Amino acid sequence: MPPTLNLTVAEAASLSGYSKERVRKAIMERQIRSRKRGTHVYVGAADTAFLALCSELKVPLDKQQKRKVRSWLDEEGWTSGTRVQLALNDAVRILVTERVRSVWEQADRYARLKDELIVRDPSVKAGEPVLKGSRVSVYAIHGRLARGETVADLLEDFPHLSAEAIDIAYRYADANPRRGRPVRHRSV
């Protein structure tokens, strides 16, 4: 089954720790798969894990080696822990760290749930992204968590939401900031 490619460049960068420019370069060099839909380019969860793995490497790999590592990540076993290393040659072995596995799990979960939990409806908050079944903006959640509130505080205020929905909303808002001028906060 072909991989689902539904993470934007900004989302892949946010989840992997890579910059958007480095994600775009990996796409241009065909190190990761991408799909263009309209003006957006999309990548998959395994591609995001590959980017996280590349950010941890202490030795540079050439393009052919990077492609070999990326195709290895498509194979079964590394996410479950049964195949945690790849020998590129006698001297270089690639190990899947806990961070890389965690990035893959987070990217996979985010990719599956973002379209299910976040909606844009012109009749709700003028089309601003909100959590499905509510009028709670993803940017409001992001702002409150960024100011130091906890998920427990938000769950107390919005008992109809789940901790998972709050996490997905935070990640979405972090990777997809509002456009235009930043909001000016009034001084008290």
Secondary structure as GFF3:
##gff-version 3
##sequence-region A 1 188
A	DSSP	beta_strand	5	8	.	.	.	ID=ss1
A	DSSP	alpha_helix	9	16	.	.	.	ID=ss2
A	DSSP	alpha_helix	20	28	.	.	.	ID=ss3
A	DSSP	beta_strand	35	37	.	.	.	ID=ss4
A	DSSP	beta_strand	40	44	.	.	.	ID=ss5
A	DSSP	alpha_helix	45	56	.	.	.	ID=ss6
A	DSSP	alpha_helix	63	74	.	.	.	ID=ss7
A	DSSP	beta_strand	85	87	.	.	.	ID=ss8
A	DSSP	beta_strand	93	95	.	.	.	ID=ss9
A	DSSP	alpha_helix	98	117	.	.	.	ID=ss10
A	DSSP	beta_strand	118	119	.	.	.	ID=ss11
A	DSSP	three_ten_helix	125	127	.	.	.	ID=ss12
A	DSSP	beta_strand	130	131	.	.	.	ID=ss13
A	DSSP	alpha_helix	138	146	.	.	.	ID=ss14
A	DSSP	alpha_helix	151	157	.	.	.	ID=ss15
A	DSSP	alpha_helix	163	175	.	.	.	ID=ss16
###
